[in-house]
Amino acid sequence: MLPHGGVRGDTVPPAGGPGGRRPPGRVLALVAALLLAACTTQSLAPVPTDQPTGFAPWAEAAPAYRFGAGDKLKVQFLLTPEMNETVLVAPDGGIALRTAGQLPAAGLTAAELERDVAAAARRVLRQPIVTVSLEEAGGAEVLVGGAVMRPGAVPLSRPRGVLEAVVLAGGFAPDARMTEVVLIRRGAANRPMLRVVDANAFVSTADARQDVPVFPGDIVYVPRSRLGEVNLWIEQALNRVIPFNRSFSYAINRGNTVN
């Protein structure tokens, strides 16, 4: 995380956040018992030729954490520490600071919010050097939809994988296509990326090293029939609850339910 609005040459250490963590190893035998057993070998299915169109190529790098409603943030001013504040991102996605007033925070990375706070704080401070760090991830969620028992937003209070997110959504429905679970993630320039996970094979091995981590803002979709169904799901279901476009950003709102 780089400070914004500061004096040239100043260096501030990066702030941490759950967007950079990798899920620890977990014993998944109990998870496997809750799901449909299979006998195949774990693998990540390659993206088929009939995959939904318009998605950017998948990148393995962990995405930058984006703040959401319920997150507790620490805002610090290097040269004027008396202005430091700890704030909660409101349900409408905004924060209120003594130096900067009302500002939107939901959907922004720490670097982006630092830039906005520094710009707004210049009305009362000269050359403010701002750092924003995450103290508590109260708004971290992933959306799980499709052929699961309880589709909707799943909290990410700690690192989780695709399969664990599905379990928290009630597990797979009887007609779920477990071999083609879709993971959608915001990529560079806010373009969504897509990859396919063979959850059926993962269940048979219960090998935590093969798990695919999910991050706040990810979307997990379990098709009922074929991967091409994802295009129809985006148009008929996802767009009703999430402003989703293959060229623009999207955000998950707490309490969403999609089928």
C-alpha positions as CSV (number, residue, x, y, z in Angstrom):
1,M,0.0,0.0,0.0
2,L,1.5,3.4,-1.0
3,P,0.6,6.7,0.7
4,H,-1.1,9.3,-1.4
5,G,-1.0,13.0,-1.2
6,G,2.3,13.0,0.7
7,V,5.7,14.6,0.3
8,R,8.1,13.1,-2.2
9,G,10.4,10.6,-0.6
10,D,8.2,9.6,2.2
11,T,7.7,5.9,2.6
12,V,5.0,4.2,4.6
13,P,4.9,0.5,5.1
14,P,2.1,-1.4,3.4
15,A,-1.0,-2.1,5.4
16,G,-2.2,-5.7,5.6
17,G,-5.6,-7.1,4.8
18,P,-7.3,-10.4,4.3
19,G,-7.0,-9.9,0.5
20,G,-3.4,-11.0,0.8
21,R,-3.8,-14.0,2.9
22,R,-3.9,-17.6,1.7
23,P,-6.2,-20.1,3.4
24,P,-4.4,-22.4,5.8
25,G,-4.5,-26.1,5.5
26,R,-7.7,-27.7,6.8
27,V,-8.9,-31.2,7.5
28,L,-11.8,-31.6,5.0
29,A,-12.9,-35.2,5.8
30,L,-16.0,-33.8,7.6
31,V,-16.7,-31.5,4.6
32,A,-16.4,-34.4,2.2
33,A,-18.9,-36.4,4.2
34,L,-21.5,-33.6,3.9
35,L,-21.2,-33.6,0.1
36,L,-21.7,-36.1,-2.7
37,A,-18.7,-38.5,-2.7
38,A,-16.8,-39.1,-5.9
39,C,-14.1,-41.4,-7.1
40,T,-12.2,-39.2,-9.5
41,T,-8.8,-37.6,-9.1
42,Q,-8.5,-33.9,-8.0
43,S,-7.9,-31.5,-10.8
44,L,-8.8,-28.0,-11.8
45,A,-10.8,-28.3,-14.9
46,P,-9.5,-26.2,-17.9
47,V,-11.8,-23.5,-19.1
48,P,-14.0,-25.2,-21.8
49,T,-14.4,-23.8,-25.3
50,D,-18.0,-23.1,-24.6
51,Q,-17.3,-21.0,-21.5
52,P,-19.2,-17.7,-21.0
53,T,-17.8,-15.0,-23.2
54,G,-16.4,-11.6,-22.3
55,F,-14.3,-12.5,-19.3
56,A,-10.6,-11.6,-18.9
57,P,-7.9,-14.3,-18.6
58,W,-7.5,-15.7,-15.1
59,A,-4.7,-14.4,-13.0
60,E,-3.5,-16.2,-9.9
61,A,-2.3,-13.2,-8.0
62,A,-4.4,-12.5,-4.9
63,P,-6.6,-9.4,-5.5
64,A,-6.3,-6.3,-3.5
65,Y,-8.8,-6.1,-0.6
66,R,-11.7,-3.8,-1.3
67,F,-13.5,-2.3,1.7
68,G,-17.2,-3.1,2.4
69,A,-19.9,-2.1,4.8
70,G,-19.1,-3.2,8.3
71,D,-15.3,-3.0,7.9
72,K,-13.4,-1.1,10.7
73,L,-10.7,1.1,9.3
74,K,-7.8,2.9,10.9
75,V,-7.0,6.2,9.1
76,Q,-3.7,7.8,10.1
77,F,-2.0,11.1,9.2
78,L,1.7,10.8,9.5
79,L,2.5,14.4,10.1
80,T,-0.6,15.2,12.3
81,P,-1.3,12.1,14.4
82,E,-3.8,14.0,16.5
83,M,-6.1,13.7,13.4
84,N,-5.9,9.9,13.4
85,E,-9.3,8.1,13.5
86,T,-10.8,4.7,13.6
87,V,-14.1,4.5,11.6
88,L,-16.7,2.0,10.6
89,V,-17.8,1.8,7.0
90,A,-21.5,2.5,7.1
91,P,-24.2,0.4,5.4
92,D,-24.3,2.9,2.6
93,G,-20.6,2.4,2.0
94,G,-19.4,5.7,3.3
95,I,-17.2,6.9,6.1
96,A,-17.0,10.3,8.0
97,L,-13.7,11.9,9.0
98,R,-13.0,15.1,10.8
99,T,-10.4,16.2,8.2
100,A,-12.1,14.9,5.1
101,G,-15.8,14.9,5.8
102,Q,-18.1,12.3,4.2
103,L,-16.4,10.0,1.7
104,P,-17.3,6.7,-0.1
105,A,-15.2,3.8,0.9
106,A,-17.0,0.6,-0.1
107,G,-15.5,-1.0,-3.2
108,L,-12.2,0.9,-2.8
109,T,-8.8,-0.5,-2.1
110,A,-6.7,1.0,0.7
111,A,-4.5,2.8,-1.8
112,E,-7.6,4.3,-3.6
113,L,-9.1,5.4,-0.3
114,E,-5.8,6.9,0.9
115,R,-5.7,9.0,-2.3
116,D,-9.3,10.2,-1.7
117,V,-8.8,11.0,1.9
118,A,-5.6,12.9,1.2
119,A,-7.3,15.0,-1.5
120,A,-10.3,15.9,0.7
121,A,-8.1,16.6,3.8
122,R,-6.2,19.3,2.0
123,R,-8.9,21.7,2.9
124,V,-7.5,21.7,6.5
125,L,-4.1,20.1,6.2
126,R,-1.0,20.9,4.1
127,Q,0.4,18.0,2.2
128,P,-1.2,15.3,4.3
129,I,0.4,11.9,4.3
130,V,-2.3,9.3,4.8
131,T,-2.4,5.6,5.4
132,V,-5.5,3.5,5.7
133,S,-5.4,0.0,7.2
134,L,-8.1,-2.6,7.9
135,E,-8.6,-3.4,11.6
136,E,-11.5,-5.7,11.3
137,A,-13.1,-7.2,8.1
138,G,-16.8,-7.0,9.0
139,G,-17.9,-6.6,5.4
140,A,-15.9,-9.4,3.7
141,E,-18.3,-11.6,1.8
142,V,-18.4,-13.9,-1.2
143,L,-21.6,-14.6,-3.2
144,V,-22.6,-18.2,-3.8
145,G,-25.4,-18.9,-6.3
146,G,-26.8,-21.6,-8.5
147,A,-27.5,-25.2,-7.5
148,V,-26.8,-24.8,-3.7
149,M,-29.2,-25.2,-0.9
150,R,-29.1,-21.6,0.5
151,P,-27.8,-19.2,-2.2
152,G,-26.7,-15.8,-1.0
153,A,-23.8,-13.9,0.6
154,V,-21.4,-15.9,2.7
155,P,-19.2,-14.1,5.3
156,L,-15.4,-14.4,5.0
157,S,-14.4,-14.0,8.6
158,R,-11.2,-16.0,7.8
159,P,-9.6,-17.4,4.7
160,R,-11.8,-20.0,2.9
161,G,-11.8,-22.1,-0.3
162,V,-14.5,-22.6,-2.9
163,L,-15.7,-25.8,-1.4
164,E,-16.0,-24.3,2.1
165,A,-18.0,-21.4,0.7
166,V,-20.4,-23.9,-0.9
167,V,-20.8,-25.7,2.4
168,L,-21.6,-22.5,4.1
169,A,-24.3,-21.9,1.5
170,G,-25.9,-25.2,2.5
171,G,-24.0,-27.6,0.3
172,F,-24.7,-28.7,-3.3
173,A,-28.2,-29.3,-4.5
174,P,-29.1,-32.8,-5.9
175,D,-28.9,-31.5,-9.5
176,A,-25.6,-29.6,-9.0
177,R,-22.9,-30.0,-11.7
178,M,-20.0,-30.4,-9.3
179,T,-17.4,-30.9,-12.0
180,E,-17.9,-27.3,-13.3
181,V,-18.1,-24.9,-10.4
182,V,-17.5,-21.4,-11.6
183,L,-15.4,-18.9,-9.8
184,I,-15.7,-15.2,-10.9
185,R,-13.3,-12.5,-9.6
186,R,-12.7,-8.9,-10.3
187,G,-9.5,-8.6,-12.3
188,A,-7.4,-5.8,-13.7
189,A,-9.2,-2.6,-14.8
190,N,-12.3,-4.0,-12.9
191,R,-12.8,-6.7,-15.6
192,P,-14.2,-10.0,-14.2
193,M,-12.2,-13.1,-14.6
194,L,-13.6,-16.7,-14.7
195,R,-12.2,-20.1,-13.9
196,V,-13.7,-23.6,-13.5
197,V,-13.1,-25.8,-10.4
198,D,-13.8,-29.6,-10.4
199,A,-15.3,-29.8,-6.9
200,N,-16.4,-33.4,-7.4
201,A,-12.8,-34.5,-7.7
202,F,-11.7,-32.3,-4.8
203,V,-14.2,-34.0,-2.5
204,S,-12.8,-37.4,-3.3
205,T,-9.3,-36.5,-2.2
206,A,-9.9,-34.0,0.6
207,D,-6.5,-32.5,-0.1
208,A,-6.4,-29.0,1.3
209,R,-3.4,-28.2,-0.8
210,Q,-5.5,-28.4,-3.9
211,D,-8.2,-26.0,-2.6
212,V,-8.9,-22.8,-4.5
213,P,-9.0,-19.8,-2.2
214,V,-11.8,-17.3,-2.4
215,F,-11.5,-13.6,-1.6
216,P,-14.0,-10.9,-0.7
217,G,-16.1,-9.9,-3.7
218,D,-15.7,-13.3,-5.4
219,I,-18.7,-15.0,-6.9
220,V,-19.1,-18.8,-6.8
221,Y,-21.7,-20.3,-9.2
222,V,-22.8,-23.9,-9.3
223,P,-24.4,-24.8,-12.7
224,R,-27.3,-27.3,-12.8
225,S,-26.6,-28.6,-16.3
226,R,-23.8,-27.1,-18.3
227,L,-21.3,-24.3,-18.1
228,G,-23.0,-22.3,-20.8
229,E,-25.8,-21.8,-18.3
230,V,-23.6,-19.1,-16.6
231,N,-24.4,-16.6,-19.3
232,L,-28.1,-17.0,-18.8
233,W,-27.6,-16.8,-15.0
234,I,-25.7,-13.6,-15.2
235,E,-28.5,-12.0,-17.4
236,Q,-31.5,-13.3,-15.5
237,A,-30.4,-13.6,-11.9
238,L,-27.2,-11.9,-11.1
239,N,-28.0,-8.6,-12.6
240,R,-31.1,-8.3,-10.4
241,V,-29.0,-8.1,-7.2
242,I,-25.5,-7.0,-8.3
243,P,-24.6,-4.3,-10.8
244,F,-22.5,-6.7,-12.9
245,N,-21.1,-5.9,-16.3
246,R,-18.2,-7.6,-18.1
247,S,-16.7,-4.2,-18.6
248,F,-17.3,-2.6,-15.2
249,S,-17.0,-3.3,-11.5
250,Y,-19.5,-5.1,-9.3
251,A,-20.1,-5.2,-5.6
252,I,-21.9,-7.6,-3.3
253,N,-24.6,-6.2,-1.0
254,R,-25.2,-8.0,2.2
255,G,-28.4,-10.0,2.2
256,N,-28.5,-10.8,-1.5
257,T,-30.1,-14.1,-2.5
258,V,-29.6,-15.5,-6.0
259,N,-30.7,-18.8,-7.5
